[in-house]
Amino acid sequence: MGVPVFAADVKGDLSGVAATGGNKESVLKRVESYGLKEKGFAFQAFPVQFWDVFGERGAPVRATVADMGPLLLGRLLALNETQAAVLTVVFKIAKDEGLELIDLKDLRKVLEYAAANASKFSATYGNIATASVGAVQRGIVALEQEGAEKFFGEPALNLDDLIQTEAGKGVIN
């Protein structure tokens, strides 16, 4: 049984494994010099799954806002300590209130909800400064301008998606 493989193909050098080889004179000579044809060697293609953050030239790589979590998202948004703390509180409110954080629209709505009900939440979660909420919202706008709405959402990438076989061969991701 084949073993699944994940390989970063930044320059496109690895994509050739998806095609049957044997089209280069130097490779053909090497196969001949080692006597590989007599040992049953045959050029073959391997199953490949291309991944693409934007989903334009391969399977989309997606994550939910909840999967990203407040710590990583706060770093992505370049938030200061106070702003990051407010983001953490907003994630906690969403969890406690049963509000899903799938995409950036969801996060924006929960931020608005937390800011509108800041006095209600302050006794339980601490102060939710509108300035900090505003900083998070501006960061979200900046992310959206860079195409982040294509990254955040469902279906989120599942590690099991990377562990596939096809015709007894491990899929190269």
C-alpha positions in Angstrom: 0.0 0.0 0.0 1.3 3.5 -0.8 2.2 6.1 1.7 0.7 9.5 1.5 3.2 12.4 1.0 3.0 16.1 1.6 5.6 18.1 -0.2 5.8 21.9 -0.6 6.1 22.6 -4.4 7.0 26.3 -4.2 8.7 26.4 -7.6 6.7 23.8 -9.4 9.5 21.3 -9.6 7.6 18.4 -8.0 4.5 18.7 -10.2 6.1 16.5 -12.8 5.4 13.4 -10.8 1.8 13.7 -11.9 2.8 12.9 -15.5 4.4 9.7 -16.9 8.1 10.3 -17.3 10.5 9.0 -19.9 10.6 12.0 -22.2 14.3 13.0 -21.5 17.2 11.4 -23.3 19.4 11.6 -20.2 16.8 9.7 -18.1 16.3 7.0 -20.8 20.1 6.5 -21.0 20.3 6.1 -17.2 17.5 3.5 -17.2 19.2 1.6 -19.9 22.7 1.8 -18.3 21.3 0.3 -15.0 19.4 -2.4 -16.8 16.2 -1.3 -15.2 13.8 -2.2 -18.1 14.9 -5.9 -17.7 14.0 -5.6 -14.0 10.4 -4.5 -14.8 10.9 -0.8 -14.5 8.3 1.3 -16.2 7.7 5.0 -16.2 4.5 5.9 -14.4 2.5 8.9 -13.1 1.6 9.2 -9.5 -1.6 10.6 -8.0 -1.2 14.2 -7.0 -3.5 16.6 -5.2 -2.6 20.3 -5.6 -3.6 22.7 -2.9 -4.1 26.4 -3.3 -4.9 29.0 -0.6 -7.1 30.8 -3.1 -8.6 27.7 -4.6 -7.9 28.8 -8.1 -5.3 26.2 -9.3 -6.0 23.4 -6.8 -8.1 22.3 -4.0 -8.8 25.2 -1.6 -7.0 25.3 1.7 -9.5 26.7 4.1 -9.8 27.2 7.9 -12.6 28.5 10.0 -12.0 31.5 12.2 -12.6 29.3 15.2 -10.0 26.8 14.0 -7.5 29.7 13.7 -8.2 30.8 17.2 -7.7 34.2 18.9 -3.9 33.9 19.5 -3.0 33.1 15.9 -5.6 35.4 14.5 -4.4 38.2 16.8 -0.9 37.8 15.5 -2.1 37.7 11.9 -3.9 41.0 12.6 -0.8 42.4 14.3 -2.8 43.3 17.4 -1.3 44.7 20.5 -1.7 43.0 23.8 -4.9 44.8 24.8 -6.5 44.3 21.4 -5.5 40.7 21.4 -7.1 40.3 24.8 -10.4 41.8 23.5 -10.2 39.3 20.6 -9.8 36.5 23.1 -12.8 37.7 25.0 -14.9 37.9 21.8 -14.0 34.3 21.0 -15.0 33.3 24.6 -18.3 35.1 24.2 -19.0 33.4 20.9 -18.3 30.0 22.5 -20.4 30.7 25.6 -23.3 32.1 23.6 -23.2 29.3 21.0 -22.2 31.6 18.1 -20.2 30.1 15.3 -17.1 31.7 14.0 -16.8 30.2 10.5 -15.7 33.2 8.4 -14.7 36.8 8.8 -18.3 38.0 8.5 -19.2 35.9 11.5 -16.3 37.4 13.4 -17.4 40.9 12.5 -20.9 40.2 13.7 -19.7 38.8 17.0 -17.4 41.8 17.5 -20.4 44.1 16.8 -22.5 42.1 19.3 -19.8 42.2 22.0 -19.3 45.9 21.5 -23.1 46.6 21.6 -23.4 44.6 24.8 -20.1 45.6 26.4 -21.7 46.7 29.7 -23.6 43.4 29.9 -20.4 41.4 29.4 -17.9 43.5 31.4 -18.7 41.9 34.7 -18.0 38.4 33.4 -15.3 39.0 30.8 -13.7 42.4 31.6 -13.8 45.7 29.7 -14.4 45.5 26.0 -13.0 48.8 24.7 -14.6 50.0 21.6 -11.2 51.3 20.4 -9.9 47.8 20.6 -12.9 46.4 18.8 -12.3 49.0 16.1 -8.7 48.0 15.8 -9.7 44.4 15.2 -12.4 45.4 12.7 -9.8 47.5 10.8 -7.5 44.5 10.8 -10.3 42.3 9.3 -10.8 44.9 6.6 -7.1 44.8 5.7 -7.2 40.9 5.6 -10.3 41.0 3.3 -8.5 43.4 1.0 -5.8 40.7 0.6 -8.3 38.0 -0.2 -8.6 36.3 3.2 -12.3 35.6 2.7 -11.2 32.9 0.3 -9.2 31.3 3.1 -11.6 31.6 6.0 -14.7 29.4 5.8 -15.8 25.8 5.2 -15.1 23.2 4.4 -12.0 23.6 6.6 -8.9 21.5 5.8 -8.9 18.2 7.6 -5.6 16.4 8.0 -7.3 13.3 6.9 -7.6 15.0 3.5 -3.8 14.7 3.2 -3.9 10.9 3.9 -5.4 9.4 0.8 -4.4 6.6 -1.6 -5.5 6.1 -5.2 -5.1 2.8 -7.0 -2.8 1.6 -4.2 -0.5 4.6 -4.5 -0.2 7.3 -1.8 -1.5 10.6 -3.1 1.2 13.3 -3.2 -0.1 16.5 -1.8 
